Amino acid sequence: MRTIFLLPLLLVLPVAGCRMLAPPEYDFPKFSELSPAPEPYLDIINKRYPANFKMYHRVVLTVGGRQMDFTGCLEVRDREIFRGVAFGELGGKFLEFKTVDGYPEIIWSPSGINRNALTNGMLIDLKNIYCGQTNSAKLFRRRNVLYYGMEGCITEFIDGKMLPAKMLFMRGGRIIRQVQCKEYAAFPGWKLLLPKLIVVENYLWDYRVEIELLKFEKLENSLRKK
């Protein structure tokens, strides 16, 4: 069972030893080649998912040359607040987290885990994928590629379709995270196609995560006080 490798895998996340992943090269355009992106592109990025939803996933984490399989449940509220829990192959809970007002917080994890690797690595990945918000004043386009500023996020769309295929997140002129969205499909209760498979390569923490969407549920109730 791969579950026995959970603690070594999570413990190795903060260690900057021999790196498995190398950031991809990218040919950045000149600012003069860009034009303001039309409003539909902004909605595609900000409203791909509803404001309130719950998802169930199968997740494969690869770090330090080893793989860990687990299942997870993620709940997003108001596009800002989310909770999540992860279970090992034998069904035992090994991670629970939440984000309130934009700040990730670990509710429970095994003792000995460096929580900095979780909050500044995996939880930030999830927040950017499922809760990210883009300002239209900083959104530009060149053909089927969107640029959120020149130090933010680059989103490549599938040719001829309004479906994000790849997102590159930048910091200090370097690519720190690549997110690939694959196998778009319809899910009951929601109007837009959603990727059944998301692959994240995090170059800061040197890990790869494959997130397979098993079940999607749109939630009606907001947590905001009216």
ROPA-7052 format. One record per residue (C-alpha): residue number from 1; residue in one letter; chain; x, y, z. Coordinates in Angstrom, 3 decimals. Layout:
# ROPA-7052
<atom nr="NUM" rest="A" kette="A" east="X" north="Y" up="Z"/>
...
END
This chain:
# ROPA-7052
<atom nr="1" rest="M" kette="A" east="0.000" north="0.000" up="0.000"/>
<atom nr="2" rest="R" kette="A" east="1.288" north="3.478" up="-0.868"/>
<atom nr="3" rest="T" kette="A" east="-0.338" north="4.911" up="2.246"/>
<atom nr="4" rest="I" kette="A" east="2.706" north="3.985" up="4.345"/>
<atom nr="5" rest="F" kette="A" east="4.723" north="6.565" up="2.403"/>
<atom nr="6" rest="L" kette="A" east="2.507" north="9.484" up="3.445"/>
<atom nr="7" rest="L" kette="A" east="4.707" north="10.823" up="6.233"/>
<atom nr="8" rest="P" kette="A" east="7.990" north="10.629" up="4.258"/>
<atom nr="9" rest="L" kette="A" east="6.303" north="12.310" up="1.306"/>
<atom nr="10" rest="L" kette="A" east="4.920" north="15.223" up="3.285"/>
<atom nr="11" rest="L" kette="A" east="8.088" north="15.596" up="5.319"/>
<atom nr="12" rest="V" kette="A" east="10.202" north="15.928" up="2.166"/>
<atom nr="13" rest="L" kette="A" east="8.110" north="18.770" up="0.738"/>
<atom nr="14" rest="P" kette="A" east="10.007" north="21.592" up="2.508"/>
<atom nr="15" rest="V" kette="A" east="13.436" north="20.174" up="1.679"/>
<atom nr="16" rest="A" kette="A" east="15.270" north="21.777" up="-1.222"/>
<atom nr="17" rest="G" kette="A" east="17.435" north="18.807" up="-2.164"/>
<atom nr="18" rest="C" kette="A" east="17.813" north="17.210" up="-5.591"/>
<atom nr="19" rest="R" kette="A" east="14.987" north="18.652" up="-7.658"/>
<atom nr="20" rest="M" kette="A" east="12.767" north="16.510" up="-9.901"/>
<atom nr="21" rest="L" kette="A" east="10.992" north="19.294" up="-11.804"/>
<atom nr="22" rest="A" kette="A" east="12.386" north="22.083" up="-13.955"/>
<atom nr="23" rest="P" kette="A" east="10.252" north="25.115" up="-14.907"/>
<atom nr="24" rest="P" kette="A" east="9.337" north="25.231" up="-18.613"/>
<atom nr="25" rest="E" kette="A" east="10.803" north="27.848" up="-20.887"/>
<atom nr="26" rest="Y" kette="A" east="8.404" north="30.523" up="-22.082"/>
<atom nr="27" rest="D" kette="A" east="8.654" north="33.063" up="-24.880"/>
<atom nr="28" rest="F" kette="A" east="7.186" north="36.234" up="-23.373"/>
<atom nr="29" rest="P" kette="A" east="5.600" north="38.724" up="-25.777"/>
<atom nr="30" rest="K" kette="A" east="6.350" north="42.407" up="-25.924"/>
<atom nr="31" rest="F" kette="A" east="3.783" north="44.566" up="-24.191"/>
<atom nr="32" rest="S" kette="A" east="3.037" north="46.250" up="-27.536"/>
<atom nr="33" rest="E" kette="A" east="1.852" north="42.870" up="-28.875"/>
<atom nr="34" rest="L" kette="A" east="-0.910" north="42.635" up="-26.270"/>
<atom nr="35" rest="S" kette="A" east="-4.438" north="44.006" up="-26.296"/>
<atom nr="36" rest="P" kette="A" east="-7.034" north="44.274" up="-23.502"/>
<atom nr="37" rest="A" kette="A" east="-8.928" north="41.013" up="-23.136"/>
<atom nr="38" rest="P" kette="A" east="-12.692" north="41.149" up="-23.792"/>
<atom nr="39" rest="E" kette="A" east="-15.113" north="40.627" up="-20.915"/>
<atom nr="40" rest="P" kette="A" east="-16.079" north="37.005" up="-21.769"/>
<atom nr="41" rest="Y" kette="A" east="-12.521" north="35.881" up="-21.082"/>
<atom nr="42" rest="L" kette="A" east="-12.656" north="37.433" up="-17.625"/>
<atom nr="43" rest="D" kette="A" east="-15.860" north="35.543" up="-16.832"/>
<atom nr="44" rest="I" kette="A" east="-14.336" north="32.287" up="-18.062"/>
<atom nr="45" rest="I" kette="A" east="-11.477" north="32.675" up="-15.569"/>
<atom nr="46" rest="N" kette="A" east="-13.438" north="34.030" up="-12.604"/>
<atom nr="47" rest="K" kette="A" east="-16.641" north="32.056" up="-13.063"/>
<atom nr="48" rest="R" kette="A" east="-15.549" north="28.681" up="-14.424"/>
<atom nr="49" rest="Y" kette="A" east="-16.805" north="27.257" up="-11.131"/>
<atom nr="50" rest="P" kette="A" east="-19.896" north="28.472" up="-9.231"/>
<atom nr="51" rest="A" kette="A" east="-19.521" north="30.571" up="-6.087"/>
<atom nr="52" rest="N" kette="A" east="-20.460" north="27.623" up="-3.862"/>
<atom nr="53" rest="F" kette="A" east="-19.674" north="23.985" up="-4.631"/>
<atom nr="54" rest="K" kette="A" east="-18.323" north="20.715" up="-3.313"/>
<atom nr="55" rest="M" kette="A" east="-16.015" north="18.329" up="-5.172"/>
<atom nr="56" rest="Y" kette="A" east="-14.685" north="14.831" up="-4.581"/>
<atom nr="57" rest="H" kette="A" east="-11.315" north="13.865" up="-6.053"/>
<atom nr="58" rest="R" kette="A" east="-8.822" north="11.102" up="-6.483"/>
<atom nr="59" rest="V" kette="A" east="-5.356" north="12.601" up="-6.038"/>
<atom nr="60" rest="V" kette="A" east="-1.901" north="11.287" up="-6.918"/>
<atom nr="61" rest="L" kette="A" east="0.994" north="13.171" up="-5.321"/>
<atom nr="62" rest="T" kette="A" east="4.530" north="12.639" up="-6.632"/>
<atom nr="63" rest="V" kette="A" east="7.432" north="14.000" up="-4.599"/>
<atom nr="64" rest="G" kette="A" east="10.941" north="12.767" up="-3.963"/>
<atom nr="65" rest="G" kette="A" east="10.512" north="10.081" up="-6.623"/>
<atom nr="66" rest="R" kette="A" east="7.592" north="8.450" up="-4.786"/>
<atom nr="67" rest="Q" kette="A" east="3.843" north="8.485" up="-5.302"/>
<atom nr="68" rest="M" kette="A" east="0.970" north="8.717" up="-2.824"/>
<atom nr="69" rest="D" kette="A" east="-2.673" north="8.015" up="-3.719"/>
<atom nr="70" rest="F" kette="A" east="-5.531" north="9.483" up="-1.687"/>
<atom nr="71" rest="T" kette="A" east="-9.059" north="10.770" up="-1.996"/>
<atom nr="72" rest="G" kette="A" east="-10.237" north="14.233" up="-1.047"/>
<atom nr="73" rest="C" kette="A" east="-13.277" north="16.432" up="-0.610"/>
<atom nr="74" rest="L" kette="A" east="-13.074" north="20.176" up="-1.270"/>
<atom nr="75" rest="E" kette="A" east="-15.809" north="22.692" up="-0.417"/>
<atom nr="76" rest="V" kette="A" east="-15.732" north="26.238" up="-1.780"/>
<atom nr="77" rest="R" kette="A" east="-17.957" north="29.019" up="-0.451"/>
<atom nr="78" rest="D" kette="A" east="-18.335" north="32.520" up="-1.853"/>
<atom nr="79" rest="R" kette="A" east="-15.241" north="31.983" up="-4.043"/>
<atom nr="80" rest="E" kette="A" east="-13.142" north="32.924" up="-1.014"/>
<atom nr="81" rest="I" kette="A" east="-13.713" north="30.378" up="1.737"/>
<atom nr="82" rest="F" kette="A" east="-12.991" north="26.715" up="1.299"/>
<atom nr="83" rest="R" kette="A" east="-12.550" north="23.618" up="3.419"/>
<atom nr="84" rest="G" kette="A" east="-10.995" north="20.317" up="2.530"/>
<atom nr="85" rest="V" kette="A" east="-10.233" north="16.896" up="3.922"/>
<atom nr="86" rest="A" kette="A" east="-8.029" north="14.106" up="2.561"/>
<atom nr="87" rest="F" kette="A" east="-8.210" north="10.374" up="3.254"/>
<atom nr="88" rest="G" kette="A" east="-5.640" north="7.630" up="2.717"/>
<atom nr="89" rest="E" kette="A" east="-6.205" north="4.393" up="0.817"/>
<atom nr="90" rest="L" kette="A" east="-7.426" north="2.661" up="3.993"/>
<atom nr="91" rest="G" kette="A" east="-9.946" north="5.419" up="4.700"/>
<atom nr="92" rest="G" kette="A" east="-8.187" north="7.178" up="7.569"/>
<atom nr="93" rest="K" kette="A" east="-8.122" north="10.978" up="7.645"/>
<atom nr="94" rest="F" kette="A" east="-4.646" north="12.439" up="7.331"/>
<atom nr="95" rest="L" kette="A" east="-5.272" north="16.100" up="6.485"/>
<atom nr="96" rest="E" kette="A" east="-7.995" north="18.697" up="7.099"/>
<atom nr="97" rest="F" kette="A" east="-7.748" north="22.370" up="6.192"/>
<atom nr="98" rest="K" kette="A" east="-9.715" north="25.545" up="5.624"/>
<atom nr="99" rest="T" kette="A" east="-9.191" north="29.015" up="4.207"/>
<atom nr="100" rest="V" kette="A" east="-10.906" north="32.063" up="5.696"/>
<atom nr="101" rest="D" kette="A" east="-10.522" north="35.588" up="4.309"/>
<atom nr="102" rest="G" kette="A" east="-7.788" north="34.399" up="1.960"/>
<atom nr="103" rest="Y" kette="A" east="-5.559" north="32.803" up="4.602"/>
<atom nr="104" rest="P" kette="A" east="-5.066" north="29.009" up="4.571"/>
<atom nr="105" rest="E" kette="A" east="-5.174" north="27.209" up="7.897"/>
<atom nr="106" rest="I" kette="A" east="-4.454" north="23.569" up="8.773"/>
<atom nr="107" rest="I" kette="A" east="-7.122" north="22.145" up="11.065"/>
<atom nr="108" rest="W" kette="A" east="-5.461" north="18.739" up="11.483"/>
<atom nr="109" rest="S" kette="A" east="-2.372" north="16.984" up="10.136"/>
<atom nr="110" rest="P" kette="A" east="-0.019" north="14.257" up="11.432"/>
<atom nr="111" rest="S" kette="A" east="2.489" north="15.348" up="14.050"/>
<atom nr="112" rest="G" kette="A" east="5.937" north="16.213" up="12.741"/>
<atom nr="113" rest="I" kette="A" east="4.680" north="17.768" up="9.506"/>
<atom nr="114" rest="N" kette="A" east="6.090" north="21.160" up="8.521"/>
<atom nr="115" rest="R" kette="A" east="2.840" north="23.026" up="7.941"/>
<atom nr="116" rest="N" kette="A" east="4.603" north="25.771" up="6.002"/>
<atom nr="117" rest="A" kette="A" east="4.969" north="23.347" up="3.083"/>
<atom nr="118" rest="L" kette="A" east="1.250" north="22.637" up="3.122"/>
<atom nr="119" rest="T" kette="A" east="-0.074" north="26.174" up="3.588"/>
<atom nr="120" rest="N" kette="A" east="2.366" north="27.829" up="1.157"/>
<atom nr="121" rest="G" kette="A" east="2.433" north="24.947" up="-1.318"/>
<atom nr="122" rest="M" kette="A" east="-0.577" north="22.726" up="-1.812"/>
<atom nr="123" rest="L" kette="A" east="-3.215" north="24.983" up="-0.276"/>
<atom nr="124" rest="I" kette="A" east="-2.066" north="27.937" up="-2.380"/>
<atom nr="125" rest="D" kette="A" east="-2.287" north="25.693" up="-5.454"/>
<atom nr="126" rest="L" kette="A" east="-5.896" north="24.835" up="-4.629"/>
<atom nr="127" rest="K" kette="A" east="-6.778" north="28.444" up="-3.903"/>
<atom nr="128" rest="N" kette="A" east="-5.365" north="29.625" up="-7.245"/>
<atom nr="129" rest="I" kette="A" east="-7.178" north="26.908" up="-9.192"/>
<atom nr="130" rest="Y" kette="A" east="-10.605" north="27.028" up="-7.582"/>
<atom nr="131" rest="C" kette="A" east="-10.883" north="30.441" up="-5.896"/>
<atom nr="132" rest="G" kette="A" east="-8.708" north="32.749" up="-8.007"/>
<atom nr="133" rest="Q" kette="A" east="-9.976" north="36.175" up="-9.031"/>
<atom nr="134" rest="T" kette="A" east="-8.617" north="38.296" up="-11.875"/>
<atom nr="135" rest="N" kette="A" east="-8.861" north="42.067" up="-12.281"/>
<atom nr="136" rest="S" kette="A" east="-10.025" north="43.040" up="-15.783"/>
<atom nr="137" rest="A" kette="A" east="-7.806" north="46.147" up="-15.745"/>
<atom nr="138" rest="K" kette="A" east="-4.734" north="43.875" up="-15.751"/>
<atom nr="139" rest="L" kette="A" east="-5.955" north="41.252" up="-18.220"/>
<atom nr="140" rest="F" kette="A" east="-4.433" north="41.233" up="-21.718"/>
<atom nr="141" rest="R" kette="A" east="-4.581" north="38.887" up="-24.680"/>
<atom nr="142" rest="R" kette="A" east="-2.458" north="37.698" up="-27.581"/>
<atom nr="143" rest="R" kette="A" east="-4.346" north="35.275" up="-29.809"/>
<atom nr="144" rest="N" kette="A" east="-5.558" north="32.409" up="-27.558"/>
<atom nr="145" rest="V" kette="A" east="-3.322" north="33.341" up="-24.596"/>
<atom nr="146" rest="L" kette="A" east="-4.298" north="35.585" up="-21.684"/>
<atom nr="147" rest="Y" kette="A" east="-1.791" north="37.506" up="-19.558"/>
<atom nr="148" rest="Y" kette="A" east="-2.690" north="38.711" up="-16.085"/>
<atom nr="149" rest="G" kette="A" east="-0.107" north="41.479" up="-15.737"/>
<atom nr="150" rest="M" kette="A" east="3.468" north="40.532" up="-16.557"/>
<atom nr="151" rest="E" kette="A" east="4.160" north="39.029" up="-13.127"/>
<atom nr="152" rest="G" kette="A" east="0.875" north="37.221" up="-12.543"/>
<atom nr="153" rest="C" kette="A" east="-0.804" north="34.359" up="-14.393"/>
<atom nr="154" rest="I" kette="A" east="-0.581" north="33.300" up="-18.039"/>
<atom nr="155" rest="T" kette="A" east="-3.552" north="31.284" up="-19.304"/>
<atom nr="156" rest="E" kette="A" east="-3.516" north="29.410" up="-22.603"/>
<atom nr="157" rest="F" kette="A" east="-6.896" north="28.451" up="-24.065"/>
<atom nr="158" rest="I" kette="A" east="-7.722" north="25.459" up="-26.233"/>
<atom nr="159" rest="D" kette="A" east="-7.740" north="26.662" up="-29.839"/>
<atom nr="160" rest="G" kette="A" east="-11.206" north="27.737" up="-30.924"/>
<atom nr="161" rest="K" kette="A" east="-12.753" north="27.113" up="-27.521"/>
<atom nr="162" rest="M" kette="A" east="-13.224" north="29.166" up="-24.353"/>
<atom nr="163" rest="L" kette="A" east="-11.617" north="26.446" up="-22.247"/>
<atom nr="164" rest="P" kette="A" east="-8.407" north="27.067" up="-20.275"/>
<atom nr="165" rest="A" kette="A" east="-5.783" north="24.458" up="-21.167"/>
<atom nr="166" rest="K" kette="A" east="-2.722" north="25.634" up="-19.242"/>
<atom nr="167" rest="M" kette="A" east="-1.972" north="28.224" up="-16.547"/>
<atom nr="168" rest="L" kette="A" east="1.520" north="29.453" up="-15.682"/>
<atom nr="169" rest="F" kette="A" east="1.965" north="31.377" up="-12.435"/>
<atom nr="170" rest="M" kette="A" east="4.860" north="33.832" up="-12.234"/>
<atom nr="171" rest="R" kette="A" east="6.963" north="35.361" up="-9.463"/>
<atom nr="172" rest="G" kette="A" east="10.087" north="37.477" up="-9.925"/>
<atom nr="173" rest="G" kette="A" east="10.207" north="36.693" up="-13.623"/>
<atom nr="174" rest="R" kette="A" east="10.189" north="32.926" up="-12.987"/>
<atom nr="175" rest="I" kette="A" east="7.509" north="30.309" up="-13.530"/>
<atom nr="176" rest="I" kette="A" east="6.735" north="28.861" up="-10.090"/>
<atom nr="177" rest="R" kette="A" east="3.678" north="26.737" up="-10.912"/>
<atom nr="178" rest="Q" kette="A" east="2.138" north="25.132" up="-13.984"/>
<atom nr="179" rest="V" kette="A" east="-1.482" north="23.940" up="-14.038"/>
<atom nr="180" rest="Q" kette="A" east="-2.828" north="21.840" up="-16.932"/>
<atom nr="181" rest="C" kette="A" east="-6.585" north="21.318" up="-17.369"/>
<atom nr="182" rest="K" kette="A" east="-7.647" north="18.245" up="-19.365"/>
<atom nr="183" rest="E" kette="A" east="-10.665" north="16.152" up="-20.356"/>
<atom nr="184" rest="Y" kette="A" east="-13.424" north="18.747" up="-20.057"/>
<atom nr="185" rest="A" kette="A" east="-16.885" north="17.309" up="-19.359"/>
<atom nr="186" rest="A" kette="A" east="-20.372" north="18.345" up="-18.277"/>
<atom nr="187" rest="F" kette="A" east="-21.456" north="17.800" up="-14.673"/>
<atom nr="188" rest="P" kette="A" east="-25.058" north="17.832" up="-13.387"/>
<atom nr="189" rest="G" kette="A" east="-26.206" north="21.136" up="-11.932"/>
<atom nr="190" rest="W" kette="A" east="-23.659" north="23.405" up="-13.623"/>
<atom nr="191" rest="K" kette="A" east="-23.760" north="25.165" up="-17.001"/>
<atom nr="192" rest="L" kette="A" east="-20.047" north="25.170" up="-17.892"/>
<atom nr="193" rest="L" kette="A" east="-17.716" north="22.330" up="-18.775"/>
<atom nr="194" rest="L" kette="A" east="-15.203" north="21.448" up="-16.053"/>
<atom nr="195" rest="P" kette="A" east="-11.849" north="19.665" up="-16.359"/>
<atom nr="196" rest="K" kette="A" east="-11.985" north="16.072" up="-15.147"/>
<atom nr="197" rest="L" kette="A" east="-8.199" north="16.045" up="-14.731"/>
<atom nr="198" rest="I" kette="A" east="-5.946" north="18.821" up="-13.403"/>
<atom nr="199" rest="V" kette="A" east="-2.174" north="18.362" up="-13.261"/>
<atom nr="200" rest="V" kette="A" east="-0.142" north="20.722" up="-11.061"/>
<atom nr="201" rest="E" kette="A" east="3.639" north="21.014" up="-11.154"/>
<atom nr="202" rest="N" kette="A" east="4.925" north="23.209" up="-8.335"/>
<atom nr="203" rest="Y" kette="A" east="8.512" north="24.300" up="-8.983"/>
<atom nr="204" rest="L" kette="A" east="8.974" north="26.064" up="-5.649"/>
<atom nr="205" rest="W" kette="A" east="8.235" north="22.939" up="-3.598"/>
<atom nr="206" rest="D" kette="A" east="9.194" north="20.451" up="-6.320"/>
<atom nr="207" rest="Y" kette="A" east="6.143" north="18.214" up="-6.475"/>
<atom nr="208" rest="R" kette="A" east="3.525" north="17.086" up="-8.984"/>
<atom nr="209" rest="V" kette="A" east="-0.165" north="16.528" up="-8.201"/>
<atom nr="210" rest="E" kette="A" east="-2.777" north="14.894" up="-10.434"/>
<atom nr="211" rest="I" kette="A" east="-6.347" north="15.754" up="-9.386"/>
<atom nr="212" rest="E" kette="A" east="-9.088" north="13.606" up="-10.926"/>
<atom nr="213" rest="L" kette="A" east="-12.620" north="14.960" up="-10.440"/>
<atom nr="214" rest="L" kette="A" east="-14.964" north="12.158" up="-9.396"/>
<atom nr="215" rest="K" kette="A" east="-18.090" north="14.058" up="-8.332"/>
<atom nr="216" rest="F" kette="A" east="-19.234" north="17.684" up="-8.492"/>
<atom nr="217" rest="E" kette="A" east="-22.067" north="19.251" up="-6.490"/>
<atom nr="218" rest="K" kette="A" east="-23.233" north="22.850" up="-6.830"/>
<atom nr="219" rest="L" kette="A" east="-24.270" north="24.358" up="-3.489"/>
<atom nr="220" rest="E" kette="A" east="-26.980" north="26.999" up="-3.237"/>
<atom nr="221" rest="N" kette="A" east="-26.326" north="28.613" up="0.133"/>
<atom nr="222" rest="S" kette="A" east="-23.771" north="31.345" up="0.732"/>
<atom nr="223" rest="L" kette="A" east="-21.956" north="31.723" up="4.048"/>
<atom nr="224" rest="R" kette="A" east="-22.012" north="35.494" up="3.811"/>
<atom nr="225" rest="K" kette="A" east="-24.186" north="37.353" up="6.277"/>
<atom nr="226" rest="K" kette="A" east="-26.998" north="39.222" up="4.547"/>
END
